[in-house]
């Protein structure tokens, strides 16, 4: 699978329209500390305070204080100049998986679909400009493809991203598209904003979407929305497939109905 490039992280802007928070109740330093954690990735596993400051937009002296605090609480380590994350950081992701209801609820259903289709099944959410995968079936194959729990991908190159965006109001999608960086990952990655908007509107009409080699040559994906009993999209249900094994027509005929049946079964439970 193509190596996903992570762009420099910037201090987050608080935007929670469903639950507005008064400025007096915000702890900005907490948000910055989490941004410092997120600035580490496979291309930046060890950084100085200056490097972290550059990637986050936080002043170097403040970034250093955040890093030293993370070291004090066991979330980072240092040799005096460079900093790196400690294994304790894994507790943050595990806390979500342990507390969140959805990954546990969907697991038997996606496992059943996986056994029936012979393919790995994922459930994912939209997190800003990325799709994050929160559940995955155990593969019926000896060698499986696709995403694992905790993996992230730019939303414009995976079918769940297109489907999840299709459930947003058009104005919100347009704003998302204008703010998104359309990086290329394969020779055919769609990076034109207007063309991507048409893809999202097409997914809205079809209520599913199939991507072709947008992230990796030789791989394709199919996704449908997971709605709750109030009609609100809670997640996307998807599969990652090998192009030679699944002609487009076969996906439409066999996999899309199977994904929709599973989504329909889950609807009253979400």
C-alpha positions in Angstrom: 0.0 0.0 0.0 1.3 3.5 -0.8 3.1 5.3 1.9 0.9 8.1 3.2 2.6 11.4 3.5 1.7 13.4 6.6 1.9 17.2 6.2 2.9 19.5 9.0 0.3 19.7 11.7 -1.0 23.1 12.9 -2.5 24.1 16.2 -6.1 22.9 16.0 -9.0 25.4 15.8 -11.9 24.5 18.1 -15.0 24.0 16.0 -17.7 22.0 17.6 -21.0 23.3 16.2 -23.2 20.7 17.9 -21.7 21.6 21.3 -20.3 25.1 21.4 -17.9 25.7 24.2 -17.3 29.0 26.0 -13.8 30.4 25.6 -13.4 30.5 29.4 -13.9 26.7 29.5 -11.2 25.9 26.9 -7.8 24.7 28.0 -5.8 25.8 24.9 -2.6 24.2 26.3 -4.2 20.8 26.3 -5.1 21.1 22.6 -1.5 22.2 21.8 -0.1 19.3 23.8 -2.2 16.9 21.7 -1.1 18.6 18.5 2.5 18.0 19.6 1.8 14.3 20.0 0.2 14.2 16.6 3.2 15.9 14.9 5.2 12.7 15.2 4.9 10.2 12.4 7.0 7.6 10.5 8.8 10.4 8.7 9.4 12.3 11.9 9.9 9.8 14.7 12.6 11.9 16.5 12.5 15.7 16.5 14.0 18.6 18.3 11.7 21.3 19.9 12.4 23.5 16.9 11.2 20.8 14.5 8.1 20.3 16.5 7.5 24.0 16.6 7.8 24.2 12.8 5.4 21.3 12.2 2.8 22.6 14.7 3.0 26.3 14.5 3.7 26.5 18.2 6.7 28.7 19.3 9.8 26.7 19.9 10.1 27.6 23.6 6.4 26.6 24.1 6.9 23.4 22.1 9.9 22.5 24.3 7.8 22.9 27.5 5.1 20.7 26.0 7.6 18.1 25.1 9.3 18.2 28.5 5.8 17.8 30.1 5.1 14.8 27.9 8.3 13.3 29.1 7.4 14.0 32.7 4.1 12.2 32.4 5.6 9.3 30.5 4.2 10.0 27.0 7.6 11.0 25.5 11.3 10.4 25.9 14.4 12.6 25.2 18.2 12.4 25.1 18.3 16.1 25.9 18.1 17.3 22.3 15.7 15.0 20.4 12.3 13.8 21.6 10.3 10.8 20.6 7.0 9.2 21.7 6.9 6.6 24.4 4.7 3.5 24.3 2.3 5.1 26.8 0.8 7.1 24.0 -0.8 3.9 22.8 -3.1 4.2 25.8 -4.9 7.2 24.2 -6.0 5.2 21.1 -6.8 2.2 23.2 -9.0 4.3 25.4 -11.2 5.1 22.4 -11.4 1.5 21.2 -12.2 0.4 24.7 -14.8 3.0 25.4 -16.4 3.5 22.0 -19.6 1.5 21.4 -19.5 1.3 17.6 -16.4 -0.8 17.0 -17.6 -3.5 19.4 -21.2 -3.4 18.0 -20.3 -3.8 14.4 -17.6 -6.5 14.8 -19.8 -9.6 14.5 -21.7 -8.1 11.5 -18.6 -7.2 9.5 -17.1 -10.6 10.4 -20.2 -12.3 8.9 -20.0 -10.2 5.8 -16.3 -10.9 5.4 -16.8 -14.7 5.6 -19.6 -14.4 3.0 -17.7 -12.2 0.5 -14.2 -13.5 1.1 -12.9 -10.0 1.6 -11.8 -7.9 4.5 -14.4 -5.4 5.7 -13.8 -2.1 7.5 -15.7 0.6 9.4 -14.3 4.1 9.3 -15.0 7.7 10.4 -14.2 11.1 8.9 -11.7 12.9 11.1 -11.1 16.3 9.6 -9.4 15.7 6.3 -8.6 12.0 6.9 -10.5 8.8 7.2 -9.7 6.8 10.3 -10.4 3.1 10.5 -12.0 2.0 13.8 -13.1 -1.6 13.0 -11.8 -4.4 10.8 -12.9 -8.0 10.2 -10.5 -10.9 10.5 -9.6 -11.7 7.0 -10.8 -15.0 5.5 -7.6 -15.0 3.4 -4.1 -16.0 4.4 -2.8 -12.7 3.0 -5.1 -9.8 3.4 -5.1 -6.3 2.0 -6.6 -3.1 3.2 -6.5 -1.0 6.3 -6.0 -2.0 10.0 -7.7 -0.4 13.0 -6.1 2.9 13.7 -4.9 3.5 10.1 -5.6 6.8 8.5 -5.8 7.9 4.9 -6.5 11.2 3.1 -10.3 11.2 2.5 -10.0 12.0 -1.2 -8.3 8.8 -2.1 -10.5 6.2 -0.4 -14.1 5.2 -1.0 -15.2 5.8 2.6 -14.0 9.4 2.4 -16.1 10.1 -0.7 -19.2 8.4 0.9 -18.8 10.2 4.3 -18.4 13.6 2.6 -21.5 12.8 0.4 -23.6 12.8 3.6 -22.6 16.4 4.5 -24.5 19.5 3.3 -23.1 20.8 0.0 -21.8 24.0 1.5 -19.8 22.1 4.1 -18.4 19.8 1.3 -17.4 22.8 -0.7 -15.6 24.4 2.3 -13.9 21.0 3.0 -12.7 20.8 -0.7 -11.3 24.3 -0.7 -9.3 23.6 2.5 -8.1 20.1 1.5 -4.7 19.4 0.0 -5.2 17.1 -2.9 -2.0 15.2 -2.9 -1.3 12.6 -5.5 -0.5 9.0 -4.5 -0.9 7.1 -7.8 -0.7 8.0 -11.5 -4.5 8.4 -11.6 -5.2 10.1 -8.3 -7.9 12.7 -8.8 -6.5 16.1 -7.6 -8.9 18.5 -9.3 -11.2 20.1 -6.8 -14.2 20.5 -9.1 -13.9 17.0 -10.4 -13.8 15.7 -6.8 -16.9 17.7 -5.9 -18.7 15.9 -8.8 -17.5 12.5 -7.3 -19.0 13.4 -3.9 -22.3 14.5 -5.6 -22.3 11.2 -7.6 -21.9 9.2 -4.3 -24.8 11.2 -2.9 -27.0 10.1 -5.8 -25.9 6.5 -5.7 -25.6 6.1 -1.9 -22.3 4.3 -2.4 -19.0 4.8 -4.2 -16.3 2.8 -5.9 -12.8 4.1 -6.2 -10.2 2.9 -8.7 -6.5 2.9 -7.9 -6.6 6.3 -6.2 -4.2 5.4 -3.4 -2.5 2.3 -4.8 -2.1 1.0 -8.3 -3.9 -2.4 -8.5 -6.3 -1.7 -5.6 -9.9 -0.4 -5.5 -12.5 0.2 -2.8 -16.2 0.2 -2.3 -18.1 1.8 0.5 -21.7 2.6 1.7 -22.8 4.9 4.5 -23.8 3.4 7.9 -26.9 5.3 9.1 -28.5 5.3 12.5 -32.2 5.0 13.1 -32.5 8.8 12.8 -31.0 8.8 9.3 -27.7 10.3 10.4 -24.5 8.9 8.9 -22.4 7.5 11.7 -19.6 5.8 9.7 -18.8 4.1 6.4 -18.8 0.4 5.7 -16.2 -0.6 3.1 -13.9 -3.1 1.4 -10.5 -2.8 -0.2 -10.2 -5.0 -3.3 -7.7 -6.2 -5.8 -8.5 -4.8 -9.3 -8.0 -8.1 -11.2 -10.4 -10.0 -8.9 -13.4 -7.7 -9.1 -14.7 -6.1 -12.3 -16.7 -3.0 -11.7 -19.9 -4.7 -12.7 -19.4 -7.6 -10.2 -18.9 -5.1 -7.4 -22.2 -3.4 -8.3 -23.9 -6.7 -8.6 -22.6 -8.6 -5.5 -20.7 -6.4 -3.1 -22.7 -3.3 -3.0 -26.0 -5.1 -2.2 -24.1 -7.2 0.5 -22.7 -4.0 2.1 -26.1 -2.4 2.0 -27.8 -5.4 3.6 -25.3 -5.2 6.5 -25.8 -1.5 6.8 -29.5 -2.0 6.9 -29.2 -4.7 9.6 -27.1 -2.3 11.7 -29.4 0.7 11.3 -31.7 0.0 14.3 -28.7 -0.7 16.5 -26.7 2.5 15.9 
